[in-house]
Amino acid sequence: MAAVTRLKVVLQHLRPGITAFPTSGEVAAQASLRSLRYTLEGRLLTPEQRQFYEENGFLLIKKLVSDEDIQLFRDEFERICRREIEVPGITIMKDVAINKAEYVEGQHAVSKIQNFENNEILFKYCSLPEILKYVECFTGPDIMAMHTMLINKPPDTGKKTSRHPMHQDLHYFPFRPADQIVCAWTAMERVDRNNGCLVVLPGSHKGKMKPHDYPEWEAISCHYASSHCYYIDVKGTTQENIEQEILELGRTKYGIYSDLTMADIWFLKGRLVQGERINL
């Protein structure tokens, strides 16, 4: 649009009555941006970034979270692993092979913690303004933090139990529309193919959801959704198996035997981080 603006100024000086119109290329570019499905109009994302996300389903924003905050999250994670603090509702997962092979204390035995929304230090990650300003480009201003996770990847024991298989996150979520759900994922140390980096299949966000099952790095993340999203009934869908797994966990771990659904559990887990809570 800069070229059009300059042309207007020049023409106004030459002949005040002349009106400048956008070129066909400018019109086509504006129409293309208006047709984008996965991002919202705003001043933060460039047209190139919006187009890249539309085609690939991810964006890389480097140095977004400060080293000081990352160290804060790492220290808190280690305190949780050492059982120095108790966090209501948190799930601590350990590497099966390490647990069977030897008694290991601390973070070297823990492969993942989930549901840390009741820990104010770790939940600070989900509320960072530098993250939320990007999240808003996908969800709009009313933002819910729906799922929190910190992945730890100690060296594999040789039994390949540290693998984190390819999956579609939507499989685990009983709310829609998918276009208004996004994840912020931050590596807490330098990662590459040798130590287990995040892997993305570009363009897979535009395909159908696949059936999921279980197969025979430190990073912190939060899944966000617009609070205008709505819950769905997953019975009779490929997500029904994960609902049964979650409900069974509620019965065995927490003694919950009431007639709950997966949507009920997600409603209790979700936490507002910006704007107004509408549906979720």
C-alpha positions as semicolon CSV with decimal commas, in nm:
position;residue;x (nm);y (nm);z (nm)
1;M;0,000;0,000;0,000
2;A;0,298;0,233;0,039
3;A;0,318;0,282;-0,341
4;V;-0,049;0,379;-0,357
5;T;-0,009;0,629;-0,074
6;R;0,288;0,796;-0,244
7;L;0,096;0,815;-0,571
8;K;-0,196;0,987;-0,399
9;V;0,032;1,251;-0,252
10;V;0,196;1,322;-0,588
11;L;-0,136;1,345;-0,771
12;Q;-0,283;1,576;-0,508
13;H;0,007;1,815;-0,566
14;L;-0,031;1,800;-0,943
15;R;-0,408;1,797;-0,984
16;P;-0,617;1,801;-0,664
17;G;-0,921;1,658;-0,835
18;I;-0,757;1,331;-0,944
19;T;-0,826;1,015;-0,736
20;A;-0,571;0,732;-0,724
21;F;-0,695;0,372;-0,715
22;P;-0,508;0,057;-0,602
23;T;-0,343;-0,153;-0,869
24;S;-0,478;-0,498;-0,954
25;G;-0,187;-0,649;-0,763
26;E;-0,273;-0,450;-0,449
27;V;-0,638;-0,552;-0,472
28;A;-0,548;-0,920;-0,517
29;A;-0,314;-0,911;-0,217
30;Q;-0,582;-0,755;0,006
31;A;-0,842;-1,008;-0,108
32;S;-0,601;-1,293;-0,040
33;L;-0,543;-1,176;0,320
34;R;-0,915;-1,138;0,383
35;S;-0,966;-1,501;0,280
36;L;-0,719;-1,640;0,536
37;R;-0,887;-1,892;0,764
38;Y;-0,650;-1,953;1,054
39;T;-0,540;-1,603;1,162
40;L;-0,723;-1,283;1,247
41;E;-0,654;-0,938;1,107
42;G;-0,433;-0,723;1,326
43;R;-0,111;-0,527;1,339
44;L;0,123;-0,789;1,487
45;L;0,154;-1,065;1,225
46;T;0,291;-0,962;0,889
47;P;0,107;-1,070;0,571
48;E;0,396;-1,311;0,509
49;Q;0,358;-1,468;0,853
50;R;-0,016;-1,507;0,811
51;Q;0,027;-1,669;0,471
52;F;0,299;-1,901;0,606
53;Y;0,075;-2,017;0,890
54;E;-0,216;-2,066;0,651
55;E;-0,007;-2,305;0,445
56;N;0,205;-2,475;0,713
57;G;0,020;-2,453;1,045
58;F;0,303;-2,317;1,260
59;L;0,515;-2,007;1,319
60;L;0,862;-1,977;1,469
61;I;0,911;-1,670;1,689
62;K;1,266;-1,670;1,827
63;K;1,375;-1,528;2,165
64;L;1,017;-1,456;2,269
65;V;1,051;-1,575;2,630
66;S;1,336;-1,432;2,836
67;D;1,619;-1,645;2,974
68;E;1,522;-1,527;3,323
69;D;1,169;-1,663;3,290
70;I;1,291;-1,991;3,143
71;Q;1,527;-2,038;3,438
72;L;1,239;-1,960;3,673
73;F;1,027;-2,232;3,514
74;R;1,316;-2,480;3,517
75;D;1,382;-2,423;3,888
76;E;1,016;-2,470;3,974
77;F;0,999;-2,788;3,767
78;E;1,295;-2,931;3,959
79;R;1,128;-2,846;4,291
80;I;0,815;-3,032;4,181
81;C;1,025;-3,333;4,075
82;R;1,195;-3,338;4,416
83;R;0,852;-3,329;4,581
84;E;0,941;-3,011;4,765
85;I;0,601;-2,866;4,675
86;E;0,260;-3,018;4,612
87;V;0,046;-2,887;4,326
88;P;-0,328;-2,970;4,332
89;G;-0,443;-3,157;4,022
90;I;-0,098;-3,192;3,867
91;T;-0,005;-3,513;3,682
92;I;0,358;-3,630;3,709
93;M;0,461;-3,892;3,454
94;K;0,778;-4,100;3,479
95;D;0,977;-4,294;3,221
96;V;0,869;-4,657;3,259
97;A;1,210;-4,801;3,170
98;I;1,394;-4,583;3,425
99;N;1,145;-4,670;3,697
100;K;1,190;-5,042;3,635
101;A;1,566;-5,034;3,597
102;E;1,666;-4,839;3,907
103;Y;1,552;-4,595;4,170
104;V;1,614;-4,247;4,033
105;E;1,519;-3,928;4,212
106;G;1,435;-3,586;4,077
107;Q;1,394;-3,468;3,721
108;H;1,591;-3,756;3,564
109;A;1,300;-3,992;3,632
110;V;1,022;-3,752;3,526
111;S;0,935;-3,733;3,159
112;K;0,638;-3,499;3,177
113;I;0,415;-3,296;3,405
114;Q;0,067;-3,193;3,299
115;N;-0,207;-2,971;3,440
116;F;0,008;-2,720;3,624
117;E;-0,257;-2,447;3,609
118;N;-0,268;-2,441;3,993
119;N;0,103;-2,361;4,018
120;E;0,134;-1,984;3,988
121;I;0,503;-1,987;3,890
122;L;0,465;-2,228;3,596
123;F;0,130;-2,078;3,501
124;K;0,306;-1,745;3,459
125;Y;0,422;-1,888;3,124
126;C;0,060;-1,906;3,006
127;S;-0,001;-1,545;3,108
128;L;0,309;-1,382;2,959
129;P;0,201;-1,073;2,761
130;E;0,463;-1,144;2,495
131;I;0,296;-1,481;2,430
132;L;-0,066;-1,369;2,462
133;K;-0,024;-1,092;2,203
134;Y;0,052;-1,365;1,948
135;V;-0,216;-1,603;2,078
136;E;-0,474;-1,329;2,024
137;C;-0,391;-1,334;1,652
138;F;-0,550;-1,681;1,641
139;T;-0,816;-1,683;1,913
140;G;-0,928;-1,324;1,947
141;P;-0,915;-1,127;2,275
142;D;-1,106;-1,373;2,500
143;I;-0,848;-1,642;2,576
144;M;-0,868;-1,959;2,784
145;A;-0,566;-2,168;2,887
146;M;-0,702;-2,519;2,836
147;H;-0,405;-2,754;2,872
148;T;-0,062;-2,707;3,029
149;M;0,240;-2,932;2,995
150;L;0,613;-2,939;3,062
151;I;0,806;-3,212;2,879
152;N;1,140;-3,336;3,009
153;K;1,353;-3,558;2,789
154;P;1,634;-3,732;2,977
155;P;1,859;-3,960;2,767
156;D;1,680;-4,271;2,644
157;T;1,772;-4,593;2,824
158;G;1,793;-4,781;2,495
159;K;1,436;-4,911;2,514
160;K;1,292;-4,617;2,315
161;T;1,051;-4,529;2,597
162;S;1,136;-4,159;2,571
163;R;0,982;-4,129;2,226
164;H;0,692;-3,886;2,190
165;P;0,496;-4,013;1,888
166;M;0,342;-3,797;1,617
167;H;-0,013;-3,696;1,707
168;Q;-0,285;-3,439;1,650
169;D;-0,360;-3,235;1,961
170;L;-0,725;-3,193;1,861
171;H;-0,777;-3,563;1,942
172;Y;-0,761;-3,476;2,312
173;F;-0,991;-3,171;2,307
174;P;-1,373;-3,192;2,329
175;F;-1,424;-2,837;2,205
176;R;-1,442;-2,664;1,870
177;P;-1,391;-2,487;1,632
178;A;-1,037;-2,606;1,570
179;D;-0,951;-2,280;1,393
180;Q;-0,966;-2,097;1,728
181;I;-0,729;-2,331;1,915
182;V;-0,354;-2,274;1,921
183;C;-0,051;-2,392;2,120
184;A;0,250;-2,193;2,241
185;W;0,555;-2,422;2,276
186;T;0,891;-2,300;2,407
187;A;1,213;-2,500;2,421
188;M;1,384;-2,448;2,759
189;E;1,724;-2,552;2,625
190;R;1,883;-2,572;2,282
191;V;1,722;-2,853;2,082
192;D;1,793;-3,023;1,751
193;R;1,736;-3,359;1,587
194;N;1,999;-3,524;1,807
195;N;1,836;-3,448;2,141
196;G;1,470;-3,464;2,050
197;C;1,333;-3,143;1,898
198;L;0,968;-3,071;1,823
199;V;0,859;-3,216;1,487
200;V;0,578;-3,073;1,275
201;L;0,422;-3,207;0,957
202;P;0,358;-2,887;0,758
203;G;0,004;-2,852;0,627
204;S;-0,143;-3,131;0,841
205;H;-0,365;-2,876;1,022
206;K;-0,580;-2,866;0,709
207;G;-0,642;-3,242;0,696
208;K;-0,886;-3,468;0,876
209;M;-0,830;-3,599;1,226
210;K;-0,679;-3,948;1,231
211;P;-0,752;-4,233;1,476
212;H;-0,502;-4,235;1,763
213;D;-0,361;-4,512;1,977
214;Y;-0,047;-4,582;2,180
215;P;0,266;-4,714;2,003
216;E;0,451;-5,032;2,114
217;W;1,372;-3,248;2,563
218;E;1,273;-2,995;2,824
219;A;0,993;-2,779;2,684
220;I;0,699;-2,593;2,832
221;S;0,372;-2,541;2,651
222;C;0,016;-2,421;2,684
223;H;-0,280;-2,488;2,458
224;Y;-0,509;-2,189;2,422
225;A;-0,861;-2,158;2,287
226;S;-1,100;-1,874;2,228
227;S;-1,351;-1,868;2,514
228;H;-1,615;-1,848;2,240
229;C;-1,541;-2,211;2,150
230;Y;-1,802;-2,471;2,246
231;Y;-1,793;-2,825;2,382
232;I;-1,890;-3,124;2,168
233;D;-2,007;-3,478;2,242
234;V;-1,724;-3,714;2,140
235;K;-1,926;-4,036;2,171
236;G;-1,923;-4,230;1,846
237;T;-1,615;-4,046;1,719
238;T;-1,244;-4,128;1,704
239;Q;-1,208;-3,932;2,030
240;E;-1,430;-4,165;2,233
241;N;-1,133;-4,379;2,343
242;I;-0,952;-4,084;2,500
243;E;-1,271;-3,985;2,686
244;Q;-1,294;-4,332;2,836
245;E;-0,928;-4,317;2,938
246;I;-0,972;-3,980;3,109
247;L;-1,288;-4,089;3,292
248;E;-1,118;-4,410;3,408
249;L;-0,830;-4,202;3,543
250;G;-1,080;-3,991;3,735
251;R;-1,231;-4,302;3,889
252;T;-0,905;-4,473;3,987
253;K;-0,696;-4,172;4,090
254;Y;-0,953;-3,931;4,229
255;G;-1,248;-4,155;4,317
256;I;-1,485;-3,969;4,085
257;Y;-1,780;-4,194;4,000
258;S;-2,043;-3,939;3,902
259;D;-2,177;-3,922;3,548
260;L;-1,908;-3,689;3,411
261;T;-1,806;-3,633;3,051
262;M;-1,472;-3,527;2,907
263;A;-1,619;-3,181;2,851
264;D;-1,699;-3,153;3,224
265;I;-1,336;-3,225;3,311
266;W;-1,203;-2,971;3,061
267;F;-1,443;-2,711;3,199
268;L;-1,288;-2,758;3,544
269;K;-0,932;-2,752;3,402
270;G;-0,964;-2,441;3,186
271;R;-0,846;-2,106;3,322
272;L;-0,910;-1,760;3,182
273;V;-0,591;-1,567;3,098
274;Q;-0,733;-1,271;2,907
275;G;-1,070;-1,113;2,833
276;E;-1,403;-1,270;2,928
277;R;-1,500;-1,634;2,982
278;I;-1,791;-1,698;2,743
279;N;-1,845;-2,073;2,684
280;L;-1,538;-2,270;2,784
